[in-house]
Amino acid sequence: MGRLCWRRRALAAACLGAVLLLLWPVPRALLPESENSALGSSWLHGKKKSPLQMLYDLNKGPLSALAEVHRQRRDLLQRACSRHTRRQRLLQPEDLQHVLVDDTHGLLYCYVPKVACTNWKRVLLALNGSVRGDPRSIPAHEVHAPGRLPSLADFSPAEINRRLRAYLAFLFVREPFERLASAYSNKFVRPYSAAFQQRYGTRIVRRLRPRPHPEALARGHDVRFAEFLAYLLDPRTRRDEPFNEHWERAHALCHPCRLRYDIVGKFETLAEDATFVLGFVGLPGLRFPAPPPRKAATTHDQAARLFQDISPFYQRRLFDLYRMDFLLFNYSTPSYLRLH
């Protein structure tokens, strides 16, 4: 009886292992033309090359200045992953919730909040035919509605891996502390984020403010930047639940050392990088929504102003928390930090 039970457990473990192995995406180079065409024909019906095949063809010839930039970013990311990551756990389907899927055009997009993800979701909705006309006409609350766009987490392991091998995968990142400053300003300073302040602001006030005012306890509307950072650094925060996606590290949302990304776009060069991505889709009329006119204070100035009152000790701890995003995506240490 004991031997039979052991055999059943071994078989169950083997089956589970097979599933998990499917979710260990092999870092891929661009696929050979024959394999890529065969994979792509199932969703493009063989009528045109897939975006991944177009990128592969582009890299076979002399590169434009922009294409060379993206090749260098891709290579740098691979080298940084090899240098700074060691043993990693296998990915589970829930780890892939941020990777959105466009089956019609063969695209995978990992969205990072506060890095133009609202407009990228608008573009994906336009690509899959959910809306007509200008993507900017789609209200933000509709763009972010759950289930509006499929993610890799919605598919079986076999279907996940088929898409990882055949589709062009891209993500957009941003200087980590400027993204963090933007998240704070957007979620804790502006009045239209009352629900967010109610959920997180009251928690921060209750935990970190010695003698909070009853209104602050009830609304969480006046969280200071130093309190927000202390909340991020508090071990209890991640012990209680994962970071909210607005301040979770980009590498923890998109797993760039486990999934192969063909294009790494940056918020700092958003317009040209978005045009580069959409050039592989083959829809000349589709344009990435232009960002609003820049305010007088740039995001760099905003971050510098917020960090000026943060002690070097906490600056160092916060930099260590976001270090991998700086390393993987080749961002320099901000000049306003006092780390030494």
Secondary structure as GFF3:
##gff-version 3
##sequence-region A 1 340
A	DSSP	alpha_helix	2	22	.	.	.	ID=ss1
A	DSSP	alpha_helix	33	44	.	.	.	ID=ss2
A	DSSP	alpha_helix	51	60	.	.	.	ID=ss3
A	DSSP	alpha_helix	65	84	.	.	.	ID=ss4
A	DSSP	three_ten_helix	93	96	.	.	.	ID=ss5
A	DSSP	beta_strand	99	102	.	.	.	ID=ss6
A	DSSP	beta_strand	107	110	.	.	.	ID=ss7
A	DSSP	alpha_helix	117	127	.	.	.	ID=ss8
A	DSSP	three_ten_helix	135	137	.	.	.	ID=ss9
A	DSSP	alpha_helix	140	143	.	.	.	ID=ss10
A	DSSP	three_ten_helix	152	154	.	.	.	ID=ss11
A	DSSP	alpha_helix	157	166	.	.	.	ID=ss12
A	DSSP	beta_strand	168	173	.	.	.	ID=ss13
A	DSSP	alpha_helix	176	184	.	.	.	ID=ss14
A	DSSP	pi_helix	185	189	.	.	.	ID=ss15
A	DSSP	three_ten_helix	191	193	.	.	.	ID=ss16
A	DSSP	alpha_helix	194	196	.	.	.	ID=ss17
A	DSSP	pi_helix	197	201	.	.	.	ID=ss18
A	DSSP	alpha_helix	202	208	.	.	.	ID=ss19
A	DSSP	alpha_helix	214	219	.	.	.	ID=ss20
A	DSSP	alpha_helix	225	233	.	.	.	ID=ss21
A	DSSP	alpha_helix	235	240	.	.	.	ID=ss22
A	DSSP	alpha_helix	250	254	.	.	.	ID=ss23
A	DSSP	beta_strand	263	266	.	.	.	ID=ss24
A	DSSP	three_ten_helix	267	269	.	.	.	ID=ss25
A	DSSP	alpha_helix	270	278	.	.	.	ID=ss26
A	DSSP	alpha_helix	299	307	.	.	.	ID=ss27
A	DSSP	alpha_helix	312	321	.	.	.	ID=ss28
A	DSSP	alpha_helix	323	328	.	.	.	ID=ss29
###
